[in-house]
């Protein structure tokens, strides 16, 4: 008998299913993982500026990595620097852009 099969029925193990997370939590996780930040999602407020000394303190290299990660994860392509400034302001603005992309 193969692991995961029981009387001809596939049993999905709980650990193999991703926990449902809100889009904002997914984006916070993407930011933390891809930029290797030493913070938790709870420490990133939805409206916290991602760049500058009064926010998370990301820089232009972080912006490039974040753009690549958003493209890979959600298919969100950001090629215009002005669009990037508008979209990458905070978790709320990224969530809005991803939501618009996914609604298409």
Residue frames relative to the residue before (quaternion, step in Angstrom):
aa qw qx qy qz dx dy dz
X 1.0000 0.0000 0.0000 0.0000 0.00 0.00 0.00
X 0.4047 -0.7242 0.5103 0.2266 3.60 -0.90 0.95
X 0.5391 -0.5985 0.4617 0.3715 3.59 -1.05 0.65
X 0.7647 0.3302 -0.2625 0.4872 3.54 -0.94 0.86
X 0.6843 0.4166 -0.2999 0.5179 3.61 1.23 -0.10
X 0.0189 0.7858 -0.6157 0.0554 3.52 -0.93 0.92
X 0.8207 -0.1452 0.0355 0.5515 3.57 -0.42 1.26
X 0.7402 -0.4388 0.2288 0.4552 3.58 0.91 0.96
X 0.6513 0.4831 -0.3223 0.4885 3.57 1.24 0.05
X 0.4164 -0.7029 0.5192 0.2508 3.55 -0.90 0.92
X 0.1744 -0.7627 0.6167 0.0868 3.52 -0.85 1.02
X 0.2187 -0.7656 0.5930 0.1201 3.56 -0.72 1.07
X 0.3584 -0.7406 0.5297 0.2059 3.52 -0.77 1.06
X 0.5928 -0.6166 0.3928 0.3379 3.56 -0.99 0.87
X 0.6705 0.5191 -0.3226 0.4206 3.60 0.93 -0.76
X 0.6459 0.5261 -0.3335 0.4414 3.60 1.16 -0.36
X 0.6374 0.5105 -0.3353 0.4698 3.59 1.21 -0.25
X 0.4005 -0.7048 0.5190 0.2710 3.60 -0.80 0.91
X 0.4915 -0.6396 0.4980 0.3184 3.53 -1.09 0.70
X 0.4620 -0.6597 0.4976 0.3220 3.58 -0.92 0.77
X 0.0145 -0.7907 0.6116 -0.0222 3.53 -0.85 0.99
X 0.5492 -0.5885 0.4637 0.3702 3.52 -1.16 0.50
X 0.6580 -0.5053 0.3764 0.4123 3.54 -1.23 0.40
X 0.6451 0.5235 -0.3270 0.4504 3.60 0.94 -0.81
X 0.6545 0.4973 -0.3149 0.4745 3.59 0.98 -0.76
X 0.6220 0.5297 -0.3377 0.4674 3.59 1.05 -0.73
X 0.6713 0.4916 -0.2972 0.4683 3.57 0.94 -0.88
X 0.6258 0.5188 -0.3406 0.4724 3.59 0.98 -0.75
X 0.6520 0.5102 -0.3085 0.4685 3.58 0.97 -0.84
X 0.6325 0.5292 -0.3206 0.4660 3.56 1.03 -0.83
X 0.6462 0.5139 -0.3143 0.4685 3.59 0.95 -0.86
X 0.6869 0.4923 -0.2836 0.4532 3.58 0.80 -1.02
X 0.7022 0.4794 -0.2744 0.4492 3.59 0.83 -0.99
X 0.7378 0.4441 -0.2448 0.4455 3.57 0.76 -1.04
X 0.7407 0.3599 -0.2201 0.5229 3.58 1.11 -0.60
X 0.3587 -0.7770 0.4482 0.2583 3.56 1.37 0.11
X 0.2024 0.8024 -0.5269 0.1936 3.55 0.90 1.01
X 0.3739 -0.7245 0.5412 0.2060 3.55 -1.13 0.68
X 0.5061 0.5931 -0.4533 0.4319 3.56 0.80 1.09
X 0.4248 -0.6609 0.5460 0.2909 3.54 -1.32 0.20
X 0.6493 -0.5067 0.3684 0.4313 3.60 -1.15 0.35
X 0.6279 0.5539 -0.3396 0.4285 3.61 1.02 -0.71
X 0.6565 0.5174 -0.3076 0.4546 3.58 1.17 -0.52
X 0.6579 0.4538 -0.3086 0.5158 3.58 1.27 -0.15
X 0.2590 -0.7661 0.5719 0.1375 3.57 -0.34 1.25
X 0.6137 -0.5879 0.3830 0.3620 3.56 -1.07 0.72
X 0.7664 0.3383 -0.1792 0.5158 3.60 1.08 -0.70
X 0.3776 0.7240 -0.4901 0.3050 3.62 1.25 0.27
X 0.4411 -0.6741 0.5084 0.3042 3.63 -0.76 0.92
X 0.4020 -0.7271 0.5032 0.2378 3.58 -0.91 0.90
X 0.7687 0.3023 -0.1547 0.5420 3.59 1.12 -0.65
X 0.7212 0.4407 -0.3278 0.4222 3.53 -1.21 0.55
X 0.6664 -0.5545 0.3475 0.3574 3.54 -1.29 0.44
X 0.6853 0.4749 -0.2918 0.4687 3.60 1.15 -0.44
X 0.7051 0.4147 -0.2547 0.5158 3.56 1.29 0.14
X 0.8097 -0.2282 0.2045 0.5005 3.52 -1.07 -0.83
X 0.4268 -0.7539 0.4175 0.2741 3.58 1.25 -0.31
X 0.3061 0.7589 -0.5222 0.2402 3.59 1.12 0.55
X 0.2631 -0.7570 0.5774 0.1561 3.57 -1.26 0.46
X 0.7628 -0.3944 0.2543 0.4449 3.59 -1.30 -0.05
X 0.6125 0.5253 -0.3541 0.4728 3.61 1.07 -0.61
X 0.6297 0.5210 -0.3222 0.4776 3.58 1.02 -0.80
X 0.6244 0.5473 -0.3360 0.4445 3.58 1.02 -0.82
X 0.6542 0.5077 -0.3090 0.4677 3.57 0.94 -0.88
X 0.6596 0.5004 -0.3074 0.4692 3.59 0.91 -0.88
X 0.6540 0.5150 -0.3083 0.4605 3.57 1.00 -0.83
X 0.6271 0.5268 -0.3320 0.4680 3.60 1.00 -0.80
X 0.6623 0.4990 -0.3023 0.4701 3.59 0.94 -0.87
X 0.6627 0.5058 -0.3055 0.4601 3.58 0.96 -0.85
X 0.6529 0.5059 -0.3159 0.4668 3.61 0.98 -0.79
X 0.6251 0.5188 -0.3315 0.4798 3.57 1.09 -0.69
X 0.6836 0.4947 -0.2844 0.4551 3.57 0.87 -0.96
X 0.7389 0.4420 -0.2300 0.4536 3.59 0.84 -1.01
X 0.8385 0.1865 -0.0458 0.5099 3.58 0.85 -0.99
X 0.4711 -0.6778 0.4466 0.3452 3.61 1.23 -0.15
X 0.4249 0.6935 -0.4625 0.3529 3.57 1.28 0.39
X 0.1160 -0.8077 0.5774 0.0270 3.56 -0.46 1.23
X 0.0172 -0.7812 0.6229 -0.0362 3.55 -0.80 1.10
X 0.0205 0.8349 -0.5477 0.0495 3.58 -0.27 1.25
X 0.6589 0.4900 -0.2977 0.4869 3.59 1.21 -0.42
X 0.4726 -0.7003 0.4535 0.2840 3.64 -0.71 1.01
X 0.6376 0.5199 -0.3375 0.4576 3.61 1.05 -0.67
X 0.6275 0.5091 -0.3255 0.4909 3.56 1.06 -0.74
X 0.6298 0.5374 -0.3314 0.4524 3.59 0.97 -0.83
X 0.6425 0.5200 -0.3271 0.4580 3.61 0.93 -0.84
X 0.6861 0.4831 -0.2818 0.4653 3.56 0.97 -0.85
X 0.7123 0.4658 -0.2594 0.4565 3.59 0.88 -0.97
X 0.7657 0.4074 -0.2048 0.4536 3.60 0.87 -0.92
X 0.2905 0.7811 -0.5071 0.2198 3.59 1.10 0.55
X 0.7757 -0.1666 0.1683 0.5850 3.57 0.86 -1.01
X 0.7281 -0.4147 0.2998 0.4561 3.59 -1.27 0.03
X 0.6231 0.5511 -0.3478 0.4326 3.61 0.99 -0.75
X 0.6992 0.4664 -0.2840 0.4615 3.60 0.84 -0.94
X 0.6254 0.5101 -0.3402 0.4826 3.60 1.07 -0.66
X 0.6401 0.5304 -0.3197 0.4548 3.59 0.94 -0.88
X 0.6430 0.5201 -0.3188 0.4629 3.57 0.97 -0.84
X 0.6755 0.4895 -0.2955 0.4655 3.61 0.90 -0.91
X 0.6534 0.4940 -0.3147 0.4795 3.60 0.95 -0.83
X 0.6414 0.5325 -0.3223 0.4485 3.59 0.96 -0.83
X 0.6469 0.5019 -0.3124 0.4817 3.57 1.02 -0.81
X 0.6456 0.5214 -0.3167 0.4594 3.58 0.99 -0.83
X 0.7036 0.4716 -0.2662 0.4601 3.58 0.87 -0.94
X 0.6307 0.5443 -0.3299 0.4440 3.60 1.18 -0.52
X 0.5755 0.6038 -0.3736 0.4059 3.59 1.23 -0.37
